[in-house]
Amino acid sequence: MKELSVIVPFLSSLAVGLAIFPFYIKWLKSKQVEQYLREEGPKSHAAKAKTPTMGGLGFIVAIYVGIIPALVMSGQAPWASLLILAAAGACALLGFADDFGKVTSKSNKGISGKFRLGVEFTLGLILALGLWFLTSGAGTVILWPSGDGSMYSFSLPLLAFIGASMFIMAATTNAINLHDGMDGLAGGTCFLAFATMAVILFVTGQHANAAIAAAAAGGLASFLVFNKNPAKVFMGDTGSLFLGGLMGALVMSGGLIVWFVPLSLIFIAETVSVMMQVSYFKLTKEYKPEKPMAPLMVAWHKLTHKLPGEGKRIFRMAPLHHHFEAVMAERNTGEASVVSMFWLAQAILCAAILSAFFLGGAKLH
């Protein structure tokens, strides 16, 4: 029964997560592994300052344990699966280093952004080379239903495949990290995204990849029990970077780029909102150069230098979920309503993607 390849890892990860989280949260509290919030963050989040963080380790363990039965059942050499899990694990270690720095310094400052970005690009490079070697240079990045039940697949040259992998790994990890800012927000949207990926991967016959996505959905389902508002634990950078790395690795391995673009629209919007806010804030600061400068050079100087003074803002706050939180707070509506709105939007995207996938002619392989 092929369906067991996704049902078993989902239920296994769910069960493991539900079993370990109560003890893990208690341990985090005893060690005072607590969340430190941004000074410029919403004032309403002050009460969350003592909430345990690094909860991502809980669902990471649940996912890794939950995937074991499916890999054993597959009867195949799981080299590509191990590469995907290793890339995600490396992202988790990067996030752990960031969280550890924040906890030990009792501030919101971890490792530098440039160092983190460099590691993420490097992991994307290693992932691409590994997948290219394991697939004998196939480099498939796009799968599309052909209408007769088969799948079109398109490949990229090695350099383009590497470039796509590096960009997706860095972009996805950072996007989910920015998105993780409310109780249950990133956990819920990522759960829906992984569940959708599991369906597409399973239908296209990629049962090992589908099992990983299903295990991720199961682990996140267990996490949401403790992360929903009011949260008892946060995933931290350990969890958000892991989720981004796992999602990016599955996209590159499974040929899901064309499906991942609409699937990640919320993550893209969150990232773009930060870029817009920061750029506009810098560009609207007062600056009088000592020597005459062309307007473009003035703009470049503003964007690349820390200048004194205050600029203007497009949104109440960035990322985008904090903007909606501020707007809804004026209507005496809590953050749970904003999270529900994002969950609904992600669910609609997932339903639309699956509809397009099956209406396009996709059939079970």
Steps between C-alpha positions, in 0.01 A plus 500: 500500500682805369308740722685363804814675375343833603254391769759322714756785516226756569353302789842397632627859512174618653516234773867562579446875518199471729699268725815708538378862497358510856832378644709712263311820584541428872875451447529826300330687785732346759803615298345846437532464123273798449393720212655847475292738294597780265484844660322630191248215506133534600453613861225240540765228472674605824315228692668238278850590616526202734355243261747215428661500158694242293179296481601415145729231637190316616338469160837439332548190715140397433550537122829309492362215712172497308666465162696186594213248448420645157863483383523141620172411327616652171773236461708752304840648572394832658800707391296790360277493809802508729642792302173693541487428873869590538451835325203579725697385805786733409251788481372397844855512640538850356176602666608334826821705498289814453260404780785403732667837447177679586433291810853529639526873428145555631426717198356468152842496336630170368743424216550761230262514205785492247648184652161332505431591138843369398432166669157475336645563153770241567242243606305571181815437298574171679138388462501571126826313440379207708166476320672537163735213582223275636278560195788462251466858383123506453448818701121490471344817638154507341227237492172570322202272414488416130126430487528125444608420854873520433724787611707739294839564657741776411865515597749781546871511418725443800582867565134602478405209728760612753382861481138397554594281796709770667228761457214277619688376808593853609167657408281235660690478828500876546138541387368249754723650767338841434156342486537342844371785714168395655364206695431220254563713190799333334412160642153510345591633156800266472282204604265577210791549258668170593169314481445635148854409397448149638194452276679621185813296570295188577289528184814545286646180642765664721404300806818564703470876454127480571576314823735779612237766427234297681729453801558876505124559500456252786777654708354847450152377592637385837684831544184702433331338799750687720571800276143615436391818677595540780825327410676282755811481283647672193688323220786752498748539215587133552155405378437767238833451322451123509155533342632733232793271425281190484246673279767632264676163477172321420421757232835447329496122535137456399483737204241722666618850410198580283267391782704655778473856369124529568530275806745743659316824412441581868868453581591715199259775608646501851855534364409769247321700771822513705706600196252774412479629856876516554570655159228764530605585856859559387410688182271746680762607754636854473850507353703795374825388330808714550559499125238500221386148416271358233158390633583135437825530696315667788248214503781244492678674786183497707444131435856395580583722799358535850378857515358680803139611517164343431353397166145425396328162503271327251358252751420544867766239565682232301483209423148518362338294777597769754335765281173307507545442872523875561198570282290228665604613849326833433183299451556313827584178316787282623785344306315167481270657240798608291648151520166350394492739204847385388404135547190552287700675228755215497222240490346674197838505324550131573153410374554702182837334436366148550201581279729618221718193549217249467299693241819507293477123472721375781438138596645269763829338404 
